[in-house]
Amino acid sequence: MQEEIENRSVTLIISGTKLTGRVLKMAITKYLAHRKEKKNSKARTGPVVPHGRQTVKQLVGQNAGVSNIEITDSNIRSFDRVARKYGVDYAVKKDRSVSPPKYLVFFKARDADALTAAFTEFTAKTVNRAKKPSVLSRLRQFKDLVKANTVDRVKHKEQERTR
């Protein structure tokens, strides 16, 4: 009796092992088929072409003809916003050989009109920013005004007391 129970339990363990082995093999096969399908679908769609800001190497690699413009303004981040707005493919390279450093903006030759519009807006924003006083200078002016006003009040009160 004991031997029969042992044989049945061993048989159950062996069949369970075979079952899990088959399930594992089936799962791995399905996973590999899924990966192969994904790889084939990516191959059909073609390579992804980067847009917007990219490296000079990526830009030249698109074989679209590259031109460049020089910017001496250190606030290149505001140009990034404008160029993204106009959908220009460009690359920025910093030239440190000159003091202060200048920036070279490389762009595709077919984006010349869009880049011209983007630069027009960028320069207009830069000029408007230069016209406006900074927040810190306005704060200093306000502090000086308050300080002068309180000094005048103190002097005025002292003059009234002496009378």
Buried (B, 14 or more C-beta within 10 A) or exposed (E): EEEEEEEEEEEEEEEEEEEEEEEEEEEEEEEEEEEEEEEEEEEEEEEEEBEEBBEBEEBBEEEBEBEBBEBEEEEBEBBBEBBBEBEBBBBBEEEEEEEEEBBBBBBBEEBBEBBEBBBEBBBEBBEEEEEEEEEEEEEEEEEEEEEEEEEEEEEEEEEEEEE
